[in-house]
Amino acid sequence: MSDSPGATTTVSSAYDLIGGAPSVREAVDRLYTYLLADEQLADYFDGIDLPKLKGHMVMLLTHVLGGPTGYPVENLGPAHARLNISVAHYERVAQYAAGVLFELHAPMDVILQVGQVLASVQPLIVAAPAAA
Ligand code: HEM
């Protein structure tokens, strides 16, 4: 955006672009509202400590968007292992995530970037496929 020649361009992180911590928290709140309202997905979250889960998701999304907190992505495998999640359910969640970012007016390239990260962690989240 800067048009002054020679100026140092500060590239805002996607995290800043979408509005920082309040936007990330809002995105995560909306995401779980939708997941819990979806009859195909709600049962997965029975008995789960939602505030804790949301806290981890805030850290993960902050991390993915280039914000200030980290999240150990390798935790995703153990966290989902016992859940036996299908590709279809994975895709449903990923689509809600993209939809929530869209609702919050995240730029399309940010939505696509998050989508790519989600795609990259899919193997950690879905159950090993039965014979293809
Ligand atoms: C689309 C990509 C997904 C991402 C990025 C993601 C992210 C996360 C994160 C960060 C946690 C917290 C792990 C921890 O305790 O550190 C978590 C836990 C969990 N996720 Fe996901 N998740 C995804 C997909 C799904 C799907 C498709 C389902 C089910 C339909 C699901 C159900 C759960 C449940 C039930 C937990 C809590 C597990 C427990 O505490 O025992 N997740 N997820």
Backbone and ligand atoms as CSV (ligand in chain L), in Angstrom:
chain,resi,resn,atom,element,x,y,z
A,1,MET,N,N,0.824,-1.208,0.000
A,1,MET,CA,C,0.000,0.000,0.000
A,1,MET,C,C,0.862,1.263,0.000
A,2,SER,N,N,2.027,1.210,0.708
A,2,SER,CA,C,2.867,2.404,0.794
A,2,SER,C,C,3.361,2.789,-0.588
A,3,ASP,N,N,3.251,4.072,-0.920
A,3,ASP,CA,C,3.709,4.481,-2.239
A,3,ASP,C,C,4.910,5.424,-2.158
A,4,SER,N,N,5.478,5.549,-0.954
A,4,SER,CA,C,6.642,6.414,-0.872
A,4,SER,C,C,7.886,5.624,-1.231
A,5,PRO,N,N,8.604,6.112,-2.247
A,5,PRO,CA,C,9.753,5.347,-2.713
A,5,PRO,C,C,10.785,5.191,-1.605
A,6,GLY,N,N,11.317,4.011,-1.488
A,6,GLY,CA,C,12.373,3.799,-0.515
A,6,GLY,C,C,11.891,3.579,0.899
A,7,ALA,N,N,10.613,3.749,1.136
A,7,ALA,CA,C,10.113,3.541,2.496
A,7,ALA,C,C,10.204,2.067,2.846
A,8,THR,N,N,10.498,1.818,4.100
A,8,THR,CA,C,10.493,0.432,4.546
A,8,THR,C,C,9.040,-0.011,4.649
A,9,THR,N,N,8.728,-1.048,3.952
A,9,THR,CA,C,7.344,-1.512,3.986
A,9,THR,C,C,7.175,-2.497,5.134
A,10,THR,N,N,6.259,-2.195,6.016
A,10,THR,CA,C,5.965,-3.141,7.085
A,10,THR,C,C,4.804,-3.997,6.618
A,11,VAL,N,N,5.069,-5.256,6.463
A,11,VAL,CA,C,3.998,-6.142,6.030
A,11,VAL,C,C,3.236,-6.587,7.267
A,12,SER,N,N,1.974,-6.194,7.334
A,12,SER,CA,C,1.166,-6.599,8.482
A,12,SER,C,C,0.916,-8.095,8.421
A,13,SER,N,N,0.920,-8.703,9.587
A,13,SER,CA,C,0.564,-10.119,9.611
A,13,SER,C,C,-0.926,-10.246,9.353
A,14,ALA,N,N,-1.300,-11.424,8.914
A,14,ALA,CA,C,-2.721,-11.706,8.729
A,14,ALA,C,C,-3.460,-11.470,10.043
A,15,TYR,N,N,-2.780,-11.761,11.145
A,15,TYR,CA,C,-3.345,-11.562,12.480
A,15,TYR,C,C,-3.744,-10.101,12.683
A,16,ASP,N,N,-2.843,-9.185,12.336
A,16,ASP,CA,C,-3.171,-7.759,12.469
A,16,ASP,C,C,-4.269,-7.364,11.489
A,17,LEU,N,N,-4.156,-7.905,10.281
A,17,LEU,CA,C,-5.131,-7.538,9.249
A,17,LEU,C,C,-6.567,-7.834,9.661
A,18,ILE,N,N,-6.757,-8.946,10.337
A,18,ILE,CA,C,-8.142,-9.286,10.682
A,18,ILE,C,C,-8.592,-8.657,11.998
A,19,GLY,N,N,-7.671,-7.971,12.687
A,19,GLY,CA,C,-8.090,-7.256,13.897
A,19,GLY,C,C,-7.538,-7.823,15.187
A,20,GLY,N,N,-6.530,-8.695,15.102
A,20,GLY,CA,C,-5.833,-9.138,16.296
A,20,GLY,C,C,-6.658,-10.011,17.226
A,21,ALA,N,N,-6.278,-9.964,18.499
A,21,ALA,CA,C,-6.832,-10.902,19.486
A,21,ALA,C,C,-8.367,-10.893,19.569
A,22,PRO,N,N,-9.027,-9.743,19.574
A,22,PRO,CA,C,-10.496,-9.790,19.686
A,22,PRO,C,C,-11.134,-10.522,18.506
A,23,SER,N,N,-10.568,-10.329,17.317
A,23,SER,CA,C,-11.137,-10.992,16.142
A,23,SER,C,C,-10.905,-12.493,16.188
A,24,VAL,N,N,-9.720,-12.880,16.649
A,24,VAL,CA,C,-9.431,-14.314,16.739
A,24,VAL,C,C,-10.374,-14.961,17.753
A,25,ARG,N,N,-10.558,-14.283,18.883
A,25,ARG,CA,C,-11.461,-14.855,19.899
A,25,ARG,C,C,-12.887,-14.955,19.354
A,26,GLU,N,N,-13.320,-13.935,18.659
A,26,GLU,CA,C,-14.663,-13.953,18.070
A,26,GLU,C,C,-14.783,-15.086,17.044
A,27,ALA,N,N,-13.745,-15.263,16.242
A,27,ALA,CA,C,-13.764,-16.328,15.233
A,27,ALA,C,C,-13.910,-17.691,15.908
A,28,VAL,N,N,-13.152,-17.889,16.984
A,28,VAL,CA,C,-13.177,-19.187,17.664
A,28,VAL,C,C,-14.530,-19.388,18.360
A,29,ASP,N,N,-15.056,-18.346,18.979
A,29,ASP,CA,C,-16.381,-18.462,19.610
A,29,ASP,C,C,-17.432,-18.850,18.572
A,30,ARG,N,N,-17.399,-18.171,17.436
A,30,ARG,CA,C,-18.391,-18.477,16.392
A,30,ARG,C,C,-18.203,-19.884,15.861
A,31,LEU,N,N,-16.934,-20.258,15.666
A,31,LEU,CA,C,-16.665,-21.589,15.122
A,31,LEU,C,C,-17.309,-22.662,16.003
A,32,TYR,N,N,-17.069,-22.584,17.317
A,32,TYR,CA,C,-17.621,-23.635,18.180
A,32,TYR,C,C,-19.135,-23.523,18.319
A,33,THR,N,N,-19.676,-22.318,18.186
A,33,THR,CA,C,-21.139,-22.194,18.154
A,33,THR,C,C,-21.690,-23.000,16.974
A,34,TYR,N,N,-21.050,-22.866,15.823
A,34,TYR,CA,C,-21.524,-23.593,14.632
A,34,TYR,C,C,-21.288,-25.089,14.757
A,35,LEU,N,N,-20.115,-25.466,15.285
A,35,LEU,CA,C,-19.811,-26.908,15.382
A,35,LEU,C,C,-20.796,-27.592,16.331
A,36,LEU,N,N,-21.114,-26.917,17.431
A,36,LEU,CA,C,-22.013,-27.524,18.412
A,36,LEU,C,C,-23.454,-27.542,17.924
A,37,ALA,N,N,-23.772,-26.669,16.982
A,37,ALA,CA,C,-25.132,-26.627,16.444
A,37,ALA,C,C,-25.303,-27.577,15.261
A,38,ASP,N,N,-24.203,-28.196,14.827
A,38,ASP,CA,C,-24.260,-29.079,13.658
A,38,ASP,C,C,-24.482,-30.511,14.143
A,39,GLU,N,N,-25.584,-31.090,13.741
A,39,GLU,CA,C,-25.916,-32.405,14.319
A,39,GLU,C,C,-24.936,-33.505,13.904
A,40,GLN,N,N,-24.193,-33.297,12.821
A,40,GLN,CA,C,-23.183,-34.298,12.447
A,40,GLN,C,C,-21.930,-34.198,13.327
A,41,LEU,N,N,-21.732,-33.046,13.936
A,41,LEU,CA,C,-20.468,-32.801,14.640
A,41,LEU,C,C,-20.599,-32.691,16.156
A,42,ALA,N,N,-21.778,-32.308,16.619
A,42,ALA,CA,C,-21.937,-31.947,18.033
A,42,ALA,C,C,-21.476,-33.053,18.982
A,43,ASP,N,N,-21.774,-34.309,18.640
A,43,ASP,CA,C,-21.469,-35.408,19.567
A,43,ASP,C,C,-19.976,-35.520,19.888
A,44,TYR,N,N,-19.141,-35.120,18.944
A,44,TYR,CA,C,-17.700,-35.198,19.203
A,44,TYR,C,C,-17.325,-34.373,20.439
A,45,PHE,N,N,-18.108,-33.336,20.697
A,45,PHE,CA,C,-17.722,-32.372,21.738
A,45,PHE,C,C,-18.404,-32.646,23.072
A,46,ASP,N,N,-19.136,-33.762,23.141
A,46,ASP,CA,C,-19.761,-34.166,24.407
A,46,ASP,C,C,-18.698,-34.341,25.485
A,47,GLY,N,N,-18.898,-33.695,26.610
A,47,GLY,CA,C,-17.997,-33.906,27.739
A,47,GLY,C,C,-16.640,-33.259,27.586
A,48,ILE,N,N,-16.451,-32.477,26.534
A,48,ILE,CA,C,-15.154,-31.816,26.322
A,48,ILE,C,C,-15.123,-30.495,27.090
A,49,ASP,N,N,-13.975,-30.169,27.637
A,49,ASP,CA,C,-13.776,-28.907,28.344
A,49,ASP,C,C,-13.663,-27.793,27.285
A,50,LEU,N,N,-14.823,-27.187,26.967
A,50,LEU,CA,C,-14.864,-26.228,25.846
A,50,LEU,C,C,-13.997,-24.983,26.062
A,51,PRO,N,N,-14.028,-24.367,27.261
A,51,PRO,CA,C,-13.160,-23.197,27.425
A,51,PRO,C,C,-11.686,-23.532,27.153
A,52,LYS,N,N,-11.276,-24.721,27.577
A,52,LYS,CA,C,-9.886,-25.123,27.339
A,52,LYS,C,C,-9.648,-25.339,25.835
A,53,LEU,N,N,-10.586,-26.019,25.210
A,53,LEU,CA,C,-10.460,-26.283,23.772
A,53,LEU,C,C,-10.417,-24.969,22.992
A,54,LYS,N,N,-11.308,-24.055,23.349
A,54,LYS,CA,C,-11.310,-22.756,22.659
A,54,LYS,C,C,-9.991,-22.030,22.875
A,55,GLY,N,N,-9.464,-22.131,24.090
A,55,GLY,CA,C,-8.181,-21.485,24.385
A,55,GLY,C,C,-7.084,-22.026,23.481
A,56,HIS,N,N,-7.081,-23.345,23.284
A,56,HIS,CA,C,-6.062,-23.935,22.411
A,56,HIS,C,C,-6.275,-23.517,20.963
A,57,MET,N,N,-7.546,-23.454,20.570
A,57,MET,CA,C,-7.823,-23.061,19.183
A,57,MET,C,C,-7.438,-21.602,18.947
A,58,VAL,N,N,-7.650,-20.752,19.943
A,58,VAL,CA,C,-7.211,-19.349,19.828
A,58,VAL,C,C,-5.695,-19.306,19.632
A,59,MET,N,N,-4.975,-20.122,20.419
A,59,MET,CA,C,-3.513,-20.136,20.279
A,59,MET,C,C,-3.098,-20.635,18.899
A,60,LEU,N,N,-3.779,-21.673,18.444
A,60,LEU,CA,C,-3.431,-22.234,17.130
A,60,LEU,C,C,-3.710,-21.219,16.021
A,61,LEU,N,N,-4.892,-20.610,16.050
A,61,LEU,CA,C,-5.252,-19.668,14.991
A,61,LEU,C,C,-4.334,-18.444,15.034
A,62,THR,N,N,-4.004,-17.996,16.232
A,62,THR,CA,C,-3.075,-16.867,16.381
A,62,THR,C,C,-1.731,-17.212,15.742
A,63,HIS,N,N,-1.286,-18.415,16.032
A,63,HIS,CA,C,-0.017,-18.915,15.487
A,63,HIS,C,C,-0.060,-18.962,13.957
A,64,VAL,N,N,-1.145,-19.528,13.428
A,64,VAL,CA,C,-1.279,-19.691,11.971
A,64,VAL,C,C,-1.321,-18.329,11.276
A,65,LEU,N,N,-1.914,-17.344,11.941
A,65,LEU,CA,C,-2.070,-16.019,11.332
A,65,LEU,C,C,-0.844,-15.127,11.541
A,66,GLY,N,N,0.178,-15.679,12.197
A,66,GLY,CA,C,1.391,-14.889,12.390
A,66,GLY,C,C,1.312,-13.968,13.594
A,67,GLY,N,N,0.434,-14.271,14.526
A,67,GLY,CA,C,0.295,-13.465,15.736
A,67,GLY,C,C,1.266,-13.903,16.821
A,68,PRO,N,N,1.080,-13.360,18.028
A,68,PRO,CA,C,2.098,-13.507,19.058
A,68,PRO,C,C,2.148,-14.823,19.837
A,69,THR,N,N,1.170,-15.672,19.753
A,69,THR,CA,C,1.283,-16.907,20.546
A,69,THR,C,C,1.567,-18.105,19.658
A,70,GLY,N,N,2.254,-19.054,20.224
A,70,GLY,CA,C,2.554,-20.278,19.503
A,70,GLY,C,C,1.598,-21.385,19.895
A,71,TYR,N,N,1.581,-22.419,19.118
A,71,TYR,CA,C,0.841,-23.628,19.475
A,71,TYR,C,C,1.624,-24.803,18.910
A,72,PRO,N,N,1.883,-25.805,19.726
A,72,PRO,CA,C,2.629,-26.960,19.205
A,72,PRO,C,C,1.740,-27.825,18.313
A,73,VAL,N,N,1.905,-27.637,17.012
A,73,VAL,CA,C,1.014,-28.287,16.044
A,73,VAL,C,C,1.052,-29.813,16.182
A,74,GLU,N,N,2.200,-30.328,16.661
A,74,GLU,CA,C,2.295,-31.790,16.798
A,74,GLU,C,C,1.325,-32.335,17.851
A,75,ASN,N,N,0.737,-31.440,18.668
A,75,ASN,CA,C,-0.277,-31.903,19.629
A,75,ASN,C,C,-1.580,-32.317,18.949
A,76,LEU,N,N,-1.769,-31.878,17.706
A,76,LEU,CA,C,-3.054,-32.143,17.056
A,76,LEU,C,C,-3.295,-33.637,16.866
A,77,GLY,N,N,-2.229,-34.384,16.583
A,77,GLY,CA,C,-2.384,-35.825,16.380
A,77,GLY,C,C,-2.925,-36.512,17.626
A,78,PRO,N,N,-2.197,-36.420,18.739
A,78,PRO,CA,C,-2.695,-37.055,19.974
A,78,PRO,C,C,-4.075,-36.541,20.390
A,79,ALA,N,N,-4.349,-35.241,20.177
A,79,ALA,CA,C,-5.636,-34.676,20.625
A,79,ALA,C,C,-6.819,-35.290,19.876
A,80,HIS,N,N,-6.603,-35.675,18.619
A,80,HIS,CA,C,-7.723,-36.172,17.814
A,80,HIS,C,C,-7.721,-37.687,17.636
A,81,ALA,N,N,-6.675,-38.338,18.102
A,81,ALA,CA,C,-6.496,-39.755,17.770
A,81,ALA,C,C,-7.685,-40.632,18.168
A,82,ARG,N,N,-8.223,-40.396,19.369
A,82,ARG,CA,C,-9.272,-41.297,19.852
A,82,ARG,C,C,-10.633,-40.982,19.230
A,83,LEU,N,N,-10.717,-39.907,18.445
A,83,LEU,CA,C,-12.027,-39.424,17.983
A,83,LEU,C,C,-12.500,-40.095,16.695
A,84,ASN,N,N,-11.593,-40.730,15.980
A,84,ASN,CA,C,-11.961,-41.463,14.774
A,84,ASN,C,C,-12.680,-40.567,13.758
A,85,ILE,N,N,-12.069,-39.449,13.436
A,85,ILE,CA,C,-12.706,-38.418,12.596
A,85,ILE,C,C,-12.578,-38.783,11.118
A,86,SER,N,N,-13.697,-38.692,10.398
A,86,SER,CA,C,-13.692,-38.988,8.957
A,86,SER,C,C,-13.232,-37.758,8.178
A,87,VAL,N,N,-12.827,-38.009,6.921
A,87,VAL,CA,C,-12.453,-36.896,6.038
A,87,VAL,C,C,-13.639,-35.944,5.878
A,88,ALA,N,N,-14.835,-36.496,5.727
A,88,ALA,CA,C,-16.025,-35.656,5.529
A,88,ALA,C,C,-16.231,-34.723,6.719
A,89,HIS,N,N,-16.041,-35.252,7.928
A,89,HIS,CA,C,-16.221,-34.404,9.113
A,89,HIS,C,C,-15.093,-33.388,9.241
A,90,TYR,N,N,-13.893,-33.817,8.883
A,90,TYR,CA,C,-12.771,-32.871,8.850
A,90,TYR,C,C,-13.103,-31.702,7.909
A,91,GLU,N,N,-13.590,-32.047,6.704
A,91,GLU,CA,C,-13.867,-30.997,5.715
A,91,GLU,C,C,-14.979,-30.065,6.191
A,92,ARG,N,N,-15.933,-30.653,6.876
A,92,ARG,CA,C,-17.034,-29.836,7.398
A,92,ARG,C,C,-16.499,-28.783,8.382
A,93,VAL,N,N,-15.623,-29.229,9.271
A,93,VAL,CA,C,-15.044,-28.298,10.247
A,93,VAL,C,C,-14.187,-27.245,9.531
A,94,ALA,N,N,-13.384,-27.679,8.566
A,94,ALA,CA,C,-12.515,-26.733,7.849
A,94,ALA,C,C,-13.369,-25.696,7.117
A,95,GLN,N,N,-14.527,-26.129,6.584
A,95,GLN,CA,C,-15.391,-25.179,5.883
A,95,GLN,C,C,-16.036,-24.188,6.848
A,96,TYR,N,N,-16.419,-24.667,8.016
A,96,TYR,CA,C,-16.923,-23.711,9.017
A,96,TYR,C,C,-15.842,-22.694,9.373
A,97,ALA,N,N,-14.613,-23.171,9.498
A,97,ALA,CA,C,-13.521,-22.261,9.863
A,97,ALA,C,C,-13.357,-21.180,8.789
A,98,ALA,N,N,-13.379,-21.591,7.528
A,98,ALA,CA,C,-13.266,-20.606,6.444
A,98,ALA,C,C,-14.463,-19.659,6.463
A,99,GLY,N,N,-15.645,-20.214,6.718
A,99,GLY,CA,C,-16.862,-19.406,6.740
A,99,GLY,C,C,-16.827,-18.349,7.838
A,100,VAL,N,N,-16.313,-18.727,8.985
A,100,VAL,CA,C,-16.232,-17.795,10.105
A,100,VAL,C,C,-15.266,-16.650,9.767
A,101,LEU,N,N,-14.139,-16.999,9.151
A,101,LEU,CA,C,-13.187,-15.943,8.774
A,101,LEU,C,C,-13.812,-15.017,7.738
A,102,PHE,N,N,-14.582,-15.597,6.832
A,102,PHE,CA,C,-15.277,-14.793,5.821
A,102,PHE,C,C,-16.274,-13.853,6.495
A,103,GLU,N,N,-17.007,-14.379,7.452
A,103,GLU,CA,C,-17.987,-13.546,8.182
A,103,GLU,C,C,-17.319,-12.360,8.856
A,104,LEU,N,N,-16.091,-12.581,9.319
A,104,LEU,CA,C,-15.377,-11.517,10.033
A,104,LEU,C,C,-14.580,-10.633,9.064
A,105,HIS,N,N,-14.874,-10.790,7.785
A,105,HIS,CA,C,-14.281,-9.942,6.743
A,105,HIS,C,C,-12.777,-10.126,6.608
A,106,ALA,N,N,-12.291,-11.316,6.917
A,106,ALA,CA,C,-10.880,-11.590,6.636
A,106,ALA,C,C,-10.668,-11.536,5.127
A,107,PRO,N,N,-9.539,-10.982,4.687
A,107,PRO,CA,C,-9.250,-10.966,3.261
A,107,PRO,C,C,-9.190,-12.398,2.722
A,108,MET,N,N,-9.567,-12.533,1.456
A,108,MET,CA,C,-9.622,-13.882,0.872
A,108,MET,C,C,-8.279,-14.583,0.933
A,109,ASP,N,N,-7.171,-13.850,0.756
A,109,ASP,CA,C,-5.880,-14.546,0.794
A,109,ASP,C,C,-5.570,-15.079,2.199
A,110,VAL,N,N,-6.076,-14.414,3.225
A,110,VAL,CA,C,-5.905,-14.935,4.583
A,110,VAL,C,C,-6.725,-16.217,4.752
A,111,ILE,N,N,-7.939,-16.192,4.229
A,111,ILE,CA,C,-8.799,-17.377,4.338
A,111,ILE,C,C,-8.138,-18.558,3.616
A,112,LEU,N,N,-7.578,-18.275,2.449
A,112,LEU,CA,C,-6.922,-19.347,1.689
A,112,LEU,C,C,-5.674,-19.845,2.408
A,113,GLN,N,N,-4.954,-18.922,3.014
A,113,GLN,CA,C,-3.729,-19.298,3.755
A,113,GLN,C,C,-4.092,-20.210,4.936
A,114,VAL,N,N,-5.118,-19.842,5.663
A,114,VAL,CA,C,-5.552,-20.690,6.775
A,114,VAL,C,C,-6.011,-22.042,6.233
A,115,GLY,N,N,-6.719,-22.013,5.120
A,115,GLY,CA,C,-7.183,-23.267,4.507
A,115,GLY,C,C,-6.018,-24.184,4.179
A,116,GLN,N,N,-4.933,-23.589,3.701
A,116,GLN,CA,C,-3.760,-24.409,3.363
A,116,GLN,C,C,-3.149,-25.029,4.612
A,117,VAL,N,N,-3.094,-24.247,5.676
A,117,VAL,CA,C,-2.545,-24.797,6.921
A,117,VAL,C,C,-3.448,-25.921,7.420
A,118,LEU,N,N,-4.758,-25.687,7.375
A,118,LEU,CA,C,-5.678,-26.740,7.822
A,118,LEU,C,C,-5.506,-27.997,6.976
A,119,ALA,N,N,-5.331,-27.806,5.669
A,119,ALA,CA,C,-5.125,-28.974,4.793
A,119,ALA,C,C,-3.846,-29.701,5.190
A,120,SER,N,N,-2.827,-28.938,5.578
A,120,SER,CA,C,-1.545,-29.576,5.903
A,120,SER,C,C,-1.628,-30.392,7.189
A,121,VAL,N,N,-2.556,-30.039,8.086
A,121,VAL,CA,C,-2.656,-30.815,9.331
A,121,VAL,C,C,-3.743,-31.898,9.251
A,122,GLN,N,N,-4.416,-31.967,8.124
A,122,GLN,CA,C,-5.480,-32.978,7.986
A,122,GLN,C,C,-5.020,-34.386,8.364
A,123,PRO,N,N,-3.809,-34.809,7.923
A,123,PRO,CA,C,-3.394,-36.176,8.274
A,123,PRO,C,C,-3.269,-36.402,9.780
A,124,LEU,N,N,-3.068,-35.319,10.549
A,124,LEU,CA,C,-2.970,-35.470,12.004
A,124,LEU,C,C,-4.350,-35.629,12.636
A,125,ILE,N,N,-5.387,-35.221,11.910
A,125,ILE,CA,C,-6.715,-35.111,12.503
A,125,ILE,C,C,-7.644,-36.250,12.093
A,126,VAL,N,N,-7.583,-36.629,10.835
A,126,VAL,CA,C,-8.496,-37.699,10.404
A,126,VAL,C,C,-7.926,-39.062,10.789
A,127,ALA,N,N,-8.850,-39.974,11.011
A,127,ALA,CA,C,-8.446,-41.344,11.317
A,127,ALA,C,C,-7.822,-41.959,10.076
A,128,ALA,N,N,-6.896,-42.871,10.282
A,128,ALA,CA,C,-6.295,-43.567,9.143
A,128,ALA,C,C,-7.417,-44.157,8.301
A,129,PRO,N,N,-7.388,-43.938,6.975
A,129,PRO,CA,C,-8.483,-44.412,6.142
A,129,PRO,C,C,-8.530,-45.931,6.104
A,130,ALA,N,N,-9.729,-46.452,5.985
A,130,ALA,CA,C,-9.873,-47.869,5.682
A,130,ALA,C,C,-9.354,-48.052,4.256
A,131,ALA,N,N,-9.173,-49.261,3.828
A,131,ALA,CA,C,-8.611,-49.526,2.499
A,131,ALA,C,C,-9.273,-48.623,1.459
A,132,ALA,N,N,-8.439,-47.954,0.673
A,132,ALA,CA,C,-8.972,-46.959,-0.277
A,132,ALA,C,C,-9.693,-47.627,-1.430
L,1,HEM,C1,C,-10.028,-28.704,10.812
L,1,HEM,C2,C,-8.945,-28.813,11.528
L,1,HEM,C3,C,-8.914,-28.899,13.035
L,1,HEM,C4,C,-8.118,-28.168,13.827
L,1,HEM,C5,C,-7.111,-27.131,13.389
L,1,HEM,C6,C,-8.395,-28.558,15.198
L,1,HEM,C7,C,-7.778,-28.012,16.307
L,1,HEM,C8,C,-7.909,-28.496,17.576
L,1,HEM,C9,C,-7.150,-28.060,18.705
L,1,HEM,C10,C,-6.102,-26.937,18.694
L,1,HEM,C11,C,-7.511,-28.818,19.760
L,1,HEM,C12,C,-6.946,-28.735,21.180
L,1,HEM,C13,C,-5.868,-29.786,21.311
L,1,HEM,C14,C,-5.126,-29.627,22.614
L,1,HEM,O1,O,-5.689,-30.010,23.656
L,1,HEM,O2,O,-4.019,-29.067,22.582
L,1,HEM,C15,C,-8.530,-29.735,19.302
L,1,HEM,C16,C,-9.165,-30.663,20.082
L,1,HEM,C17,C,-10.335,-31.286,19.696
L,1,HEM,N1,N,-10.861,-31.332,18.445
L,1,HEM,FE1,FE,-10.084,-30.454,16.839
L,1,HEM,N2,N,-9.351,-29.514,15.202
L,1,HEM,C18,C,-9.705,-29.748,13.901
L,1,HEM,C19,C,-10.634,-30.644,13.471
L,1,HEM,C20,C,-11.507,-31.313,14.294
L,1,HEM,C21,C,-12.624,-32.108,13.839
L,1,HEM,C22,C,-12.960,-32.371,12.365
L,1,HEM,C23,C,-13.259,-32.558,14.950
L,1,HEM,C24,C,-14.501,-33.392,15.059
L,1,HEM,C25,C,-15.456,-33.348,14.171
L,1,HEM,C26,C,-12.523,-32.071,16.104
L,1,HEM,C27,C,-12.838,-32.325,17.412
L,1,HEM,C28,C,-12.033,-32.031,18.478
L,1,HEM,C29,C,-12.301,-32.467,19.852
L,1,HEM,C30,C,-13.508,-33.253,20.320
L,1,HEM,C31,C,-11.222,-32.007,20.612
L,1,HEM,C32,C,-11.000,-32.199,22.117
L,1,HEM,C33,C,-10.210,-33.461,22.346
L,1,HEM,C34,C,-10.022,-33.711,23.836
L,1,HEM,O3,O,-9.839,-32.747,24.612
L,1,HEM,O4,O,-10.062,-34.887,24.223
L,1,HEM,N3,N,-11.467,-31.322,15.658
L,1,HEM,N4,N,-8.746,-29.508,17.977
